[in-house]
Amino acid sequence: MPLGESMISSLKSNKSIKLDKTSRFKKTLGGYEKNKRHEFNFPKASPELLEQIKQKAQKDYKRKRLISVILFIILFSVLIYATFYFNII
């Protein structure tokens, strides 16, 4: 069966051509060494600071949601106006 053999040979040649993806990351910060452990020095956060961060995140979320709702209403009203103005319906 030449069709099956050609498919197998093309798979083998593609596999041999394929790049070694592990070599791309060997010179990065962590590498692949399992014995090497990284220690991170995170600053300590007080409950008040965490509460301020939470309040700020909630305020930003509400502001973005309000802007998106206002834009949706404006675009929807323009669409409705255009349909009645041009008698599309």
Secondary structure, DSSP 8 states (H G I E B T S, - for coil): -HHHHHHHHHHHHHHHHS--GGGGGTTSSSTT-SS-----------HHHHHHHHHHHHHHHHHHHHHHHHHHHHHHHHHHHHHHHTT--
